[in-house]
Amino acid sequence: MSNWTSLWYVWLILLTVFLLLLCGITASCIKFCCRKKRPPVETFSRHPYDLTVIAIDSDSTAHSTVT
């Protein structure tokens, strides 16, 4: 059997996996902490104007004057 210390590439792979896991855990913790401190952002901005929609039938007199 080979000695574990002579298999340097196994240790390199294990170190790489450990660092990736550590970076992922750190990034998720930072994201979670920043989300708690930041005030909630409004999804849709409010417009300074109102919109009114008027339905017009084809039998209406307003339709004949518009066309």
MDTraj code that builds the backbone (N, CA, C; nanometers):
import mdtraj as md
import numpy as np

residues = "MET SER ASN TRP THR SER LEU TRP TYR VAL TRP LEU ILE LEU LEU THR VAL PHE LEU LEU LEU LEU CYS GLY ILE THR ALA SER CYS ILE LYS PHE CYS CYS ARG LYS LYS ARG PRO PRO VAL GLU THR PHE SER ARG HIS PRO TYR ASP LEU THR VAL ILE ALA ILE ASP SER ASP SER THR ALA HIS SER THR VAL THR".split()
xyz = np.array([
    [0.0833, -0.1192, 0.0000],
    [0.0000, 0.0000, 0.0000],
    [0.0878, 0.1258, 0.0000],
    [0.0361, 0.2299, -0.0596],
    [0.1093, 0.3557, -0.0647],
    [0.0910, 0.4322, 0.0650],
    [0.1910, 0.5081, 0.0986],
    [0.1827, 0.5930, 0.2164],
    [0.0979, 0.7161, 0.1826],
    [0.0112, 0.7596, 0.2774],
    [-0.0800, 0.8716, 0.2513],
    [-0.0046, 1.0012, 0.2281],
    [0.1100, 1.0176, 0.2885],
    [0.1838, 1.1424, 0.2701],
    [0.2465, 1.1513, 0.1319],
    [0.2709, 1.0378, 0.0681],
    [0.3296, 1.0428, -0.0659],
    [0.2254, 1.0735, -0.1730],
    [0.0974, 1.0602, -0.1398],
    [-0.0096, 1.0912, -0.2360],
    [-0.0475, 1.2382, -0.2224],
    [0.0375, 1.3252, -0.2741],
    [0.0176, 1.4691, -0.2581],
    [-0.1063, 1.5189, -0.3313],
    [-0.1417, 1.4565, -0.4406],
    [-0.2577, 1.5019, -0.5184],
    [-0.3884, 1.4752, -0.4443],
    [-0.3926, 1.3717, -0.3601],
    [-0.5134, 1.3460, -0.2799],
    [-0.5317, 1.4577, -0.1786],
    [-0.4226, 1.4987, -0.1146],
    [-0.4309, 1.6084, -0.0189],
    [-0.4677, 1.7385, -0.0887],
    [-0.4182, 1.7582, -0.2090],
    [-0.4514, 1.8791, -0.2845],
    [-0.5998, 1.8828, -0.3186],
    [-0.6557, 1.7701, -0.3593],
    [-0.7993, 1.7632, -0.3901],
    [-0.8819, 1.7863, -0.2644],
    [-0.8417, 1.7241, -0.1537],
    [-0.9147, 1.7440, -0.0280],
    [-0.9083, 1.8882, 0.0190],
    [-0.7936, 1.9512, 0.0056],
    [-0.7793, 2.0921, 0.0434],
    [-0.8654, 2.1813, -0.0451],
    [-0.8706, 2.1527, -0.1758],
    [-0.9527, 2.2312, -0.2681],
    [-1.1013, 2.2188, -0.2339],
    [-1.1474, 2.0989, -0.2063],
    [-1.2877, 2.0773, -0.1703],
    [-1.3207, 2.1488, -0.0396],
    [-1.2300, 2.1402, 0.0581],
    [-1.2517, 2.2071, 0.1856],
    [-1.2595, 2.3583, 0.1682],
    [-1.1718, 2.4160, 0.0868],
    [-1.1740, 2.5614, 0.0644],
    [-1.3000, 2.6055, -0.0087],
    [-1.3459, 2.5249, -0.1039],
    [-1.4708, 2.5587, -0.1736],
    [-1.5900, 2.5559, -0.0790],
    [-1.5945, 2.4557, 0.0086],
    [-1.7019, 2.4495, 0.1069],
    [-1.6962, 2.5674, 0.2029],
    [-1.5768, 2.6029, 0.2458],
    [-1.5605, 2.7152, 0.3368],
    [-1.6026, 2.8463, 0.2717],
    [-1.5668, 2.8654, 0.1452],
    [-1.6070, 2.9874, 0.0730],
    [-1.7586, 2.9927, 0.0543],
    [-1.8204, 2.8797, 0.0254],
    [-1.9659, 2.8772, 0.0083],
    [-2.0394, 2.9076, 0.1372],
    [-1.9920, 2.8517, 0.2471],
    [-2.0560, 2.8781, 0.3764],
    [-2.0378, 3.0241, 0.4155],
    [-1.9185, 3.0788, 0.3937],
    [-1.8926, 3.2188, 0.4263],
    [-1.9793, 3.3118, 0.3419],
    [-1.9921, 3.2837, 0.2125],
    [-2.0731, 3.3685, 0.1239],
    [-2.2203, 3.3638, 0.1626],
    [-2.2709, 3.2470, 0.1986],
    [-2.4115, 3.2386, 0.2373],
    [-2.4372, 3.3089, 0.3698],
    [-2.3421, 3.3033, 0.4628],
    [-2.3575, 3.3751, 0.5892],
    [-2.3566, 3.5265, 0.5679],
    [-2.2668, 3.5740, 0.4825],
    [-2.2611, 3.7178, 0.4533],
    [-2.3892, 3.7626, 0.3857],
    [-2.4397, 3.6840, 0.2927],
    [-2.5636, 3.7188, 0.2231],
    [-2.6805, 3.7226, 0.3199],
    [-2.6854, 3.6267, 0.4132],
    [-2.7938, 3.6220, 0.5108],
    [-2.7867, 3.7414, 0.6049],
    [-2.6677, 3.7777, 0.6495],
    [-2.6524, 3.8913, 0.7414],
    [-2.6860, 4.0231, 0.6727],
    [-2.6474, 4.0396, 0.5483],
    [-2.6769, 4.1640, 0.4753],
    [-2.8262, 4.1762, 0.4479],
    [-2.8938, 4.0650, 0.4255],
    [-3.0373, 4.0682, 0.3989],
    [-3.1137, 4.1114, 0.5236],
    [-3.0685, 4.0724, 0.6424],
    [-3.1369, 4.1094, 0.7656],
    [-3.1201, 4.2574, 0.7972],
    [-3.0047, 4.3165, 0.7664],
    [-2.9770, 4.4559, 0.8013],
    [-3.0395, 4.5541, 0.7038],
    [-3.0526, 4.5169, 0.5785],
    [-3.1034, 4.6062, 0.4757],
    [-3.2548, 4.6203, 0.4869],
    [-3.3101, 4.7424, 0.4737],
    [-3.4564, 4.7568, 0.4760],
    [-3.5180, 4.6915, 0.3533],
    [-3.6421, 4.6449, 0.3649],
    [-3.7051, 4.5789, 0.2497],
    [-3.7223, 4.6745, 0.1326],
    [-3.6911, 4.6254, 0.0155],
    [-3.6981, 4.7060, -0.1062],
    [-3.8347, 4.6865, -0.1697],
    [-3.8959, 4.7969, -0.2115],
    [-4.0260, 4.7890, -0.2769],
    [-4.0076, 4.7343, -0.4175],
    [-4.0846, 4.6325, -0.4517],
    [-4.0683, 4.5657, -0.5806],
    [-4.1116, 4.6555, -0.6961],
    [-4.2305, 4.7129, -0.6858],
    [-4.2829, 4.7981, -0.7917],
    [-4.2812, 4.9429, -0.7442],
    [-4.2270, 5.0297, -0.8264],
    [-4.2251, 5.1703, -0.7885],
    [-4.3631, 5.2320, -0.8116],
    [-4.3962, 5.3256, -0.7272],
    [-4.5270, 5.3935, -0.7408],
    [-4.5157, 5.5042, -0.8436],
    [-4.6135, 5.5100, -0.9304],
    [-4.6145, 5.6123, -1.0341],
    [-4.6909, 5.7345, -0.9824],
    [-4.6503, 5.8530, -1.0229],
    [-4.7182, 5.9731, -0.9744],
    [-4.8503, 6.0022, -1.0463],
    [-4.8939, 5.9138, -1.1287],
    [-5.0183, 5.9371, -1.2020],
    [-5.1095, 5.8160, -1.1888],
    [-5.2389, 5.8402, -1.2097],
    [-5.3382, 5.7331, -1.2080],
    [-5.3748, 5.6986, -1.3519],
    [-5.4138, 5.5758, -1.3725],
    [-5.4516, 5.5296, -1.5048],
    [-5.5975, 5.4882, -1.5021],
    [-5.6752, 5.5440, -1.5908],
    [-5.8167, 5.5109, -1.6001],
    [-5.8428, 5.4453, -1.7344],
    [-5.9100, 5.3319, -1.7311],
    [-5.9415, 5.2584, -1.8527],
    [-6.0915, 5.2639, -1.8736],
    [-6.1318, 5.3036, -1.9927],
    [-6.2741, 5.3110, -2.0261],
    [-6.3007, 5.2116, -2.1376],
    [-6.3924, 5.1188, -2.1113],
    [-6.4294, 5.0209, -2.2124],
    [-6.5356, 5.0804, -2.3041],
    [-6.5189, 5.0597, -2.4348],
    [-6.6127, 5.1146, -2.5322],
    [-6.6676, 4.9996, -2.6153],
    [-6.8002, 4.9901, -2.6190],
    [-6.8648, 4.8886, -2.7022],
    [-6.8693, 4.9374, -2.8461],
    [-6.8913, 4.8452, -2.9368],
    [-6.9030, 4.8847, -3.0770],
    [-7.0359, 4.9556, -3.1042],
    [-7.1361, 4.9362, -3.0150],
    [-7.2652, 5.0021, -3.0327],
    [-7.2691, 5.1395, -2.9684],
    [-7.1656, 5.1785, -2.8994],
    [-7.1655, 5.3049, -2.8248],
    [-7.1551, 5.4228, -2.9203],
    [-7.2113, 5.5353, -2.8805],
    [-7.2015, 5.6568, -2.9632],
    [-7.0597, 5.7144, -2.9569],
    [-6.9888, 5.6886, -2.8479],
    [-6.8514, 5.7394, -2.8372],
    [-6.7633, 5.6686, -2.9403],
    [-6.7938, 5.5436, -2.9695],
    [-6.7128, 5.4709, -3.0674],
    [-6.7334, 5.5278, -3.2071],
    [-6.8518, 5.5652, -3.2399],
    [-6.8774, 5.6181, -3.3742],
    [-6.8167, 5.7569, -3.3902],
    [-6.8086, 5.8339, -3.2819],
    [-6.7479, 5.9669, -3.2949],
    [-6.5939, 5.9577, -3.2991],
    [-6.5371, 5.8540, -3.2341],
    [-6.3908, 5.8391, -3.2353],
    [-6.3456, 5.7905, -3.3716],
    [-6.4174, 5.6951, -3.4299],
    [-6.3785, 5.6409, -3.5601],
    [-6.4374, 5.7274, -3.6648],
])
top = md.Topology()
chain = top.add_chain()
for i, resn in enumerate(residues, 1):
    res = top.add_residue(resn, chain, resSeq=i)
    for name in ("N", "CA", "C"):
        top.add_atom(name, md.element.get_by_symbol(name[0]), res)
traj = md.Trajectory(xyz[None], top)
